[in-house]
Every structure is written in C-alpha cells, then in structure tokens.
C-alpha cells in the first residue's frame, strides 16, 4: 500500500488571511490510530498560537483544550508548515484552534488520519489522491 491508500486526507481549514481567531472543521478519530493536523502559513504578520481541542460530541459543543498541545508560531516564515499530531486520542473528535493575537495571518490546514482499522481509506470529497505505480518516462 501507499500514502494515497493508507492516509486519509481532509481539508479542515480553508485558506484565509485575517486577524480573527479560527476553529477548524471537526475531525473524527474513530477507526484510526492517529491524526496529524498540518497547518500551512502564508503571510504571517505577528505572533500567535495553535492548539488542539478534543471532545465526544460531533457538533463540538464539548470541546476542551488538550493538555500540552499549545504551540507558538511567532517568527515563522511565510510558507512555513507546522504539524500537530494526536495518537490514540482519548476523544473521538478533535479540532485545531488558531489564535492570532490580533495579528494578520494567512493559514490553511489539512488533517491526515493514519493507521486505519481498514484500508484503503476513504478521503474527504475535497481531497484528491492519485497513485502512480512505476510510471515510465514519457509524455505526462
């Protein structure tokens, strides 16, 4: 198997620039050993933090901060990438929280769920993965 068949991708935070704090879409961790929430930055106008929250309700109404997951993105360059990973979550649902401290920051995020109970995995409708097995040289 390969990345496309073993790792489920799901866009969880559309690309946007602004100073408003943002919560990502909620990620369901049922049936996977872990999930990496990967944030890609565009322009970064100042310091802020990322953290993870977890809960048991699909609507996110019981989300609480996950201990030790807060990380600063102070001084990161445009096009920097930060990955926060949860393994064997105690909560069925997790999400990413971007706190910008009033600064203008551009960011987007994708969740990669891995080590699924069954493979191949199913991707979100917005995620496209194509596997090429031993392609030969020639016209693409």
Buried (B, 14 or more C-beta within 10 A) or exposed (E): EEEBBBBBBBBBBEEEEEEEBBBBBBBBBEEBBBBBBBBBBBEBBBBBBBBBBBBEEEEBEEBEEBEEBBEEBEEBEEEBEBEBEBEEBEBBBBBBBBBBBEBEBBBBBBBBBBBBEEEBBEBBEEBEBEEEEEEEEEEE
